[in-house]
Amino acid sequence: MAQQHIISLEEHFITPDFETNIKTGDTPQAKAIRQIIDRCENLGDSRIAEMDAAGIDRQIISLTAPATENMAPEKAVPLAKKTNNLLGKAVLQYPERFGGFATLPTSAPKEAAAELERTVSEYGFSGALINGTSQGRYMDDPDFDPIFAKAESLNVPIYLHPGLPSKTVVDACYRGNFSEQVTAQFSSAGFGWHIETAIHVIHLILGGVFDRHPNLKLVTGHLGEGLMFAVQRLDTLLPPEISKLQHPVSYYLQNNIYYTISGYNSEPQFLELYSQVGADHILFSVDYPYVSMADTRKFVENLPIDPNSKNKIFATNAEKLLNRN
């Protein structure tokens, strides 16, 4: 298949301020984590060399989770600015290879909106990435409207990335007759944080965020976080007569929301998403450095869909969404 450009939307970095959130040591597992951190830290030649080896032209880079969402405003605001300035310098140095999603101090919504505007105007950032709830609150609360209003006015997307469930949820839902290691994986990347993200998206819809901001664009990862399997039930059991929304739930899932691959290299799951939203709302992403760039590229190249759809997924959709066409 001939395609000329690949843009990848969920690719991460880390700063020393956030490394303390990640435990390391002398075990083989800890050493592997240290290697991931080292790759996350690089915002220059080493990252670009990996991109070149895999045939990835441009990464839209964001801070790896956990970020600032669960911090108090007095800590979150200056740390978000510091983090964005570091990423912004790399984006300005390598504008054709890197883009950025801003880190936002969501616990201070007005300051977060201002930071989004600053990073878009100063560094050309493509939008913002938010990791789950903000201090345990779903963001359909009108308190967070300044963030969504600013994104809508700037015509940039918000990427809703998974965040860890609260301790209360972990204790109630993810502990069982198995080890703490199993609980940790079950409640996070293995299952839990995908379900939490799907619930968050539904909160945003049912809470009227997209009725208040009809041109808002939301991106979510992992081939839809399982949402596509619930569309018919959501429409049937929560019609506008009950929800008081302007449209059925499926309307928002098919119009306001975009979906990335981000490490879910599963053909059956991809085809389910593709059948419901079409190629125009699916975007390429890897989840670097946690997933192989080369493997994810090959996954898309080998999908049983037409070449034009593959080109849309690899780059055209991202260029339109990020205002680069």
FIZALO-679784 format. One record per residue (C-alpha): residue number from 1; x negated, y, z; residue in one letter. Coordinates in steps of 0.1 Angstrom, whole numbers. Layout:
# residues N
+-----+-------+-------+-------+---------+
| num |     X |     Y |     Z | residuo |
+-----+-------+-------+-------+---------+
| NUM |     X |     Y |     Z |       A |
...
+-----+-------+-------+-------+---------+
This chain:
# residues 325
+-----+-------+-------+-------+---------+
| num |     X |     Y |     Z | residuo |
+-----+-------+-------+-------+---------+
|   1 |     0 |     0 |     0 |       M |
|   2 |   -14 |    34 |    -9 |       A |
|   3 |    -9 |    60 |    18 |       Q |
|   4 |   -30 |    90 |    23 |       Q |
|   5 |   -26 |   101 |    59 |       H |
|   6 |   -19 |    87 |    94 |       I |
|   7 |    -8 |   108 |   123 |       I |
|   8 |    -6 |    92 |   158 |       S |
|   9 |    16 |   108 |   184 |       L |
|  10 |    11 |    91 |   218 |       E |
|  11 |   -27 |    91 |   224 |       E |
|  12 |   -41 |   100 |   258 |       H |
|  13 |   -69 |   117 |   276 |       F |
|  14 |   -79 |   121 |   313 |       I |
|  15 |   -97 |   147 |   333 |       T |
|  16 |  -117 |   143 |   365 |       P |
|  17 |   -89 |   159 |   384 |       D |
|  18 |   -67 |   129 |   376 |       F |
|  19 |   -92 |   101 |   379 |       E |
|  20 |   -87 |    99 |   416 |       T |
|  21 |   -53 |    84 |   408 |       N |
|  22 |   -70 |    53 |   393 |       I |
|  23 |   -87 |    28 |   415 |       K |
|  24 |  -121 |    15 |   403 |       T |
|  25 |  -147 |    -8 |   418 |       G |
|  26 |  -171 |   -37 |   409 |       D |
|  27 |  -146 |   -63 |   398 |       T |
|  28 |  -143 |   -73 |   362 |       P |
|  29 |  -109 |   -57 |   361 |       Q |
|  30 |  -122 |   -25 |   376 |       A |
|  31 |  -150 |   -23 |   351 |       K |
|  32 |  -126 |   -27 |   323 |       A |
|  33 |  -105 |     2 |   337 |       I |
|  34 |  -137 |    22 |   339 |       R |
|  35 |  -143 |    17 |   302 |       Q |
|  36 |  -108 |    28 |   295 |       I |
|  37 |  -113 |    59 |   315 |       I |
|  38 |  -145 |    67 |   297 |       D |
|  39 |  -127 |    65 |   264 |       R |
|  40 |   -99 |    86 |   277 |       C |
|  41 |  -123 |   113 |   288 |       E |
|  42 |  -139 |   117 |   254 |       N |
|  43 |  -124 |   145 |   233 |       L |
|  44 |  -151 |   146 |   207 |       G |
|  45 |  -173 |   125 |   184 |       D |
|  46 |  -167 |    91 |   201 |       S |
|  47 |  -130 |    94 |   198 |       R |
|  48 |  -132 |   106 |   162 |       I |
|  49 |  -155 |    76 |   154 |       A |
|  50 |  -129 |    52 |   167 |       E |
|  51 |  -102 |    70 |   147 |       M |
|  52 |  -124 |    68 |   116 |       D |
|  53 |  -130 |    31 |   121 |       A |
|  54 |   -92 |    24 |   123 |       A |
|  55 |   -82 |    48 |    95 |       G |
|  56 |   -64 |    72 |   118 |       I |
|  57 |   -66 |   108 |   105 |       D |
|  58 |   -51 |   128 |   134 |       R |
|  59 |   -42 |   122 |   170 |       Q |
|  60 |   -17 |   143 |   190 |       I |
|  61 |   -33 |   140 |   225 |       I |
|  62 |   -17 |   142 |   259 |       S |
|  63 |   -27 |   136 |   295 |       L |
|  64 |   -23 |   100 |   306 |       T |
|  65 |     2 |    93 |   333 |       A |
|  66 |     5 |   100 |   362 |       P |
|  67 |     3 |   137 |   355 |       A |
|  68 |    18 |   168 |   373 |       T |
|  69 |    55 |   159 |   373 |       E |
|  70 |    56 |   148 |   410 |       N |
|  71 |    34 |   176 |   423 |       M |
|  72 |    46 |   206 |   442 |       A |
|  73 |    46 |   238 |   421 |       P |
|  74 |    16 |   254 |   439 |       E |
|  75 |    -5 |   225 |   428 |       K |
|  76 |    11 |   216 |   395 |       A |
|  77 |    10 |   251 |   379 |       V |
|  78 |   -28 |   258 |   381 |       P |
|  79 |   -37 |   222 |   374 |       L |
|  80 |   -15 |   221 |   343 |       A |
|  81 |   -31 |   252 |   330 |       K |
|  82 |   -66 |   239 |   337 |       K |
|  83 |   -57 |   206 |   319 |       T |
|  84 |   -42 |   223 |   289 |       N |
|  85 |   -72 |   246 |   285 |       N |
|  86 |   -96 |   216 |   284 |       L |
|  87 |   -75 |   199 |   257 |       L |
|  88 |   -69 |   232 |   239 |       G |
|  89 |  -107 |   237 |   234 |       K |
|  90 |  -109 |   203 |   218 |       A |
|  91 |   -80 |   210 |   195 |       V |
|  92 |   -95 |   243 |   184 |       L |
|  93 |  -128 |   226 |   178 |       Q |
|  94 |  -113 |   198 |   158 |       Y |
|  95 |   -80 |   212 |   144 |       P |
|  96 |   -77 |   187 |   116 |       E |
|  97 |   -83 |   157 |   138 |       R |
|  98 |   -66 |   166 |   171 |       F |
|  99 |   -34 |   182 |   181 |       G |
| 100 |   -20 |   185 |   216 |       G |
| 101 |    11 |   180 |   238 |       F |
| 102 |    10 |   203 |   268 |       A |
| 103 |    10 |   191 |   304 |       T |
| 104 |    39 |   210 |   321 |       L |
| 105 |    44 |   218 |   358 |       P |
| 106 |    80 |   206 |   357 |       T |
| 107 |    86 |   212 |   393 |       S |
| 108 |    84 |   249 |   384 |       A |
| 109 |   107 |   251 |   353 |       P |
| 110 |   102 |   288 |   344 |       K |
| 111 |    65 |   285 |   347 |       E |
| 112 |    66 |   253 |   327 |       A |
| 113 |    85 |   271 |   299 |       A |
| 114 |    59 |   299 |   299 |       A |
| 115 |    31 |   273 |   298 |       E |
| 116 |    46 |   256 |   269 |       L |
| 117 |    49 |   289 |   250 |       E |
| 118 |    13 |   298 |   259 |       R |
| 119 |    -2 |   265 |   247 |       T |
| 120 |    18 |   266 |   214 |       V |
| 121 |     7 |   302 |   207 |       S |
| 122 |   -29 |   300 |   220 |       E |
| 123 |   -39 |   265 |   210 |       Y |
| 124 |   -13 |   255 |   184 |       G |
| 125 |     0 |   227 |   205 |       F |
| 126 |    27 |   205 |   190 |       S |
| 127 |    50 |   205 |   220 |       G |
| 128 |    48 |   189 |   254 |       A |
| 129 |    48 |   154 |   270 |       L |
| 130 |    66 |   148 |   302 |       I |
| 131 |    61 |   116 |   323 |       N |
| 132 |    94 |   105 |   337 |       G |
| 133 |   113 |   123 |   365 |       T |
| 134 |   102 |   155 |   382 |       S |
| 135 |    98 |   149 |   419 |       Q |
| 136 |   124 |   121 |   416 |       G |
| 137 |   149 |   142 |   397 |       R |
| 138 |   162 |   134 |   362 |       Y |
| 139 |   158 |   164 |   339 |       M |
| 140 |   195 |   167 |   329 |       D |
| 141 |   198 |   190 |   360 |       D |
| 142 |   204 |   225 |   346 |       P |
| 143 |   174 |   237 |   367 |       D |
| 144 |   152 |   223 |   340 |       F |
| 145 |   170 |   241 |   311 |       D |
| 146 |   143 |   268 |   308 |       P |
| 147 |   119 |   240 |   295 |       I |
| 148 |   144 |   227 |   270 |       F |
| 149 |   155 |   262 |   259 |       A |
| 150 |   119 |   272 |   253 |       K |
| 151 |   111 |   240 |   233 |       A |
| 152 |   142 |   246 |   212 |       E |
| 153 |   133 |   282 |   205 |       S |
| 154 |    98 |   273 |   196 |       L |
| 155 |   110 |   244 |   174 |       N |
| 156 |    87 |   220 |   191 |       V |
| 157 |    95 |   185 |   205 |       P |
| 158 |    94 |   172 |   240 |       I |
| 159 |    79 |   137 |   243 |       Y |
| 160 |    95 |   118 |   272 |       L |
| 161 |    69 |    93 |   283 |       H |
| 162 |    74 |    67 |   310 |       P |
| 163 |    67 |    75 |   346 |       G |
| 164 |    66 |    51 |   375 |       L |
| 165 |    99 |    43 |   393 |       P |
| 166 |   102 |    57 |   428 |       S |
| 167 |    91 |    35 |   457 |       K |
| 168 |   128 |    31 |   466 |       T |
| 169 |   136 |    17 |   432 |       V |
| 170 |   105 |    -5 |   432 |       V |
| 171 |   114 |   -19 |   466 |       D |
| 172 |   150 |   -25 |   456 |       A |
| 173 |   145 |   -38 |   421 |       C |
| 174 |   110 |   -50 |   414 |       Y |
| 175 |    98 |   -68 |   446 |       R |
| 176 |   105 |  -105 |   448 |       G |
| 177 |    91 |  -139 |   455 |       N |
| 178 |    58 |  -131 |   437 |       F |
| 179 |    26 |  -112 |   442 |       S |
| 180 |    20 |   -75 |   445 |       E |
| 181 |     1 |   -77 |   412 |       Q |
| 182 |    33 |   -91 |   395 |       V |
| 183 |    54 |   -64 |   412 |       T |
| 184 |    30 |   -37 |   399 |       A |
| 185 |    32 |   -49 |   363 |       Q |
| 186 |    70 |   -57 |   365 |       F |
| 187 |    78 |   -22 |   378 |       S |
| 188 |    55 |    -4 |   353 |       S |
| 189 |    43 |   -13 |   318 |       A |
| 190 |    57 |   -48 |   319 |       G |
| 191 |    93 |   -37 |   322 |       F |
| 192 |   103 |   -11 |   347 |       G |
| 193 |    91 |    21 |   334 |       W |
| 194 |   107 |    14 |   300 |       H |
| 195 |   140 |     9 |   316 |       I |
| 196 |   135 |    41 |   337 |       E |
| 197 |   128 |    60 |   305 |       T |
| 198 |   159 |    47 |   288 |       A |
| 199 |   180 |    57 |   318 |       I |
| 200 |   164 |    91 |   317 |       H |
| 201 |   173 |    96 |   280 |       V |
| 202 |   209 |    86 |   287 |       I |
| 203 |   209 |   111 |   316 |       H |
| 204 |   198 |   138 |   292 |       L |
| 205 |   226 |   129 |   268 |       I |
| 206 |   254 |   125 |   293 |       L |
| 207 |   242 |   155 |   313 |       G |
| 208 |   249 |   177 |   282 |       G |
| 209 |   213 |   187 |   275 |       V |
| 210 |   217 |   183 |   237 |       F |
| 211 |   251 |   200 |   237 |       D |
| 212 |   235 |   230 |   254 |       R |
| 213 |   205 |   228 |   231 |       H |
| 214 |   217 |   212 |   199 |       P |
| 215 |   185 |   218 |   180 |       N |
| 216 |   163 |   203 |   207 |       L |
| 217 |   141 |   174 |   195 |       K |
| 218 |   131 |   147 |   220 |       L |
| 219 |   106 |   119 |   212 |       V |
| 220 |   105 |    87 |   232 |       T |
| 221 |    82 |    57 |   227 |       G |
| 222 |    79 |    19 |   227 |       H |
| 223 |   104 |    15 |   199 |       L |
| 224 |   132 |    32 |   218 |       G |
| 225 |   126 |    18 |   253 |       E |
| 226 |   153 |    -8 |   248 |       G |
| 227 |   180 |    19 |   240 |       L |
| 228 |   191 |     4 |   207 |       M |
| 229 |   205 |   -27 |   223 |       F |
| 230 |   230 |    -5 |   243 |       A |
| 231 |   243 |    18 |   216 |       V |
| 232 |   276 |     1 |   209 |       Q |
| 233 |   284 |    -3 |   246 |       R |
| 234 |   275 |    33 |   253 |       L |
| 235 |   298 |    45 |   225 |       D |
| 236 |   326 |    22 |   235 |       T |
| 237 |   326 |    28 |   273 |       L |
| 238 |   315 |    64 |   273 |       L |
| 239 |   334 |    80 |   244 |       P |
| 240 |   337 |   119 |   243 |       P |
| 241 |   371 |   116 |   260 |       E |
| 242 |   353 |   104 |   291 |       I |
| 243 |   319 |   120 |   287 |       S |
| 244 |   332 |   154 |   277 |       K |
| 245 |   304 |   156 |   252 |       L |
| 246 |   308 |   170 |   217 |       Q |
| 247 |   298 |   137 |   201 |       H |
| 248 |   295 |   100 |   208 |       P |
| 249 |   263 |    90 |   225 |       V |
| 250 |   250 |    74 |   193 |       S |
| 251 |   251 |   108 |   176 |       Y |
| 252 |   224 |   121 |   199 |       Y |
| 253 |   203 |    89 |   196 |       L |
| 254 |   204 |    92 |   159 |       Q |
| 255 |   200 |   129 |   154 |       N |
| 256 |   182 |   146 |   184 |       N |
| 257 |   158 |   118 |   193 |       I |
| 258 |   128 |   104 |   175 |       Y |
| 259 |   111 |    71 |   183 |       Y |
| 260 |    75 |    60 |   183 |       T |
| 261 |    59 |    26 |   181 |       I |
| 262 |    33 |    32 |   209 |       S |
| 263 |    20 |    -3 |   215 |       G |
| 264 |    52 |   -22 |   208 |       Y |
| 265 |    40 |   -41 |   178 |       N |
| 266 |    71 |   -63 |   176 |       S |
| 267 |    87 |   -68 |   142 |       E |
| 268 |   122 |   -79 |   155 |       P |
| 269 |   124 |   -49 |   178 |       Q |
| 270 |   112 |   -26 |   151 |       F |
| 271 |   138 |   -38 |   127 |       L |
| 272 |   166 |   -33 |   152 |       E |
| 273 |   155 |     3 |   157 |       L |
| 274 |   151 |     8 |   119 |       Y |
| 275 |   185 |    -6 |   112 |       S |
| 276 |   201 |    20 |   136 |       Q |
| 277 |   182 |    52 |   130 |       V |
| 278 |   164 |    47 |    97 |       G |
| 279 |   128 |    55 |    87 |       A |
| 280 |   133 |    93 |    92 |       D |
| 281 |   133 |    91 |   130 |       H |
| 282 |   105 |    66 |   135 |       I |
| 283 |    69 |    78 |   141 |       L |
| 284 |    35 |    61 |   142 |       F |
| 285 |    17 |    60 |   176 |       S |
| 286 |    -8 |    37 |   192 |       V |
| 287 |    -9 |    44 |   230 |       D |
| 288 |   -47 |    50 |   228 |       Y |
| 289 |   -69 |    38 |   245 |       P |
| 290 |   -46 |    11 |   259 |       Y |
| 291 |   -37 |    -5 |   225 |       V |
| 292 |   -57 |   -11 |   194 |       S |
| 293 |   -55 |    16 |   167 |       M |
| 294 |   -64 |   -10 |   140 |       A |
| 295 |   -38 |   -35 |   152 |       D |
| 296 |   -10 |    -9 |   152 |       T |
| 297 |   -19 |     3 |   117 |       R |
| 298 |   -19 |   -33 |   104 |       K |
| 299 |    15 |   -39 |   121 |       F |
| 300 |    31 |   -10 |   102 |       V |
| 301 |    14 |   -20 |    69 |       E |
| 302 |    28 |   -55 |    72 |       N |
| 303 |    64 |   -46 |    80 |       L |
| 304 |    90 |   -58 |    55 |       P |
| 305 |   102 |   -23 |    46 |       I |
| 306 |    96 |    -1 |    15 |       D |
| 307 |    64 |    19 |     9 |       P |
| 308 |    82 |    52 |    11 |       N |
| 309 |    95 |    43 |    46 |       S |
| 310 |    60 |    34 |    57 |       K |
| 311 |    46 |    67 |    45 |       N |
| 312 |    73 |    85 |    65 |       K |
| 313 |    64 |    66 |    96 |       I |
| 314 |    27 |    71 |    91 |       F |
| 315 |    27 |   108 |    85 |       A |
| 316 |    56 |   125 |    67 |       T |
| 317 |    80 |   125 |    97 |       N |
| 318 |    53 |   138 |   120 |       A |
| 319 |    44 |   166 |    97 |       E |
| 320 |    80 |   177 |    96 |       K |
| 321 |    86 |   173 |   133 |       L |
| 322 |    54 |   191 |   142 |       L |
| 323 |    59 |   218 |   116 |       N |
| 324 |    28 |   209 |    96 |       R |
| 325 |    43 |   204 |    61 |       N |
+-----+-------+-------+-------+---------+
